């Protein structure tokens, strides 16, 4: 299965983003309000500057306390981002996410971000694919 197929199957293609100078607390509110684990850091919602995840925030709170919520997003964001393309295979992407120990992956096309997939999206797509293959095999065995 291709990443593009995963993007197409997502209920919402909406990507939430913040600017690098926004406060961490504002990013946390967006994550909380939308029940998401990551926001993209960008000036325009297309050019990828970084990612800020709930894990980034929790780690910083653990290190230095809740004062980090007043810091700018770019002080906590991950700026070395691994990305994928719409034509990447889901099994390759799943391996990248598992080996890299991250849960969100921006999808890039022609230098612009066109989507964001989570490890949950990839697993859901893979389970769906396995169920279809299983049904097809059962049909073949039963002679349908």
Buried (B, 14 or more C-beta within 10 A) or exposed (E): BBBBEBBEEBEEEEBBBBBBEBBBBBBBEBBEEEEBBBBBBBEEBBEBBBBBBBBBBEEBBEEEEEEBBEBBBBEBBBEEBBBBBBEBEBEEBBEBBEEEEBBBBBBBBEEEBBBBBBBEBBEBBBEBBEEEEEEEEEEEEEEE
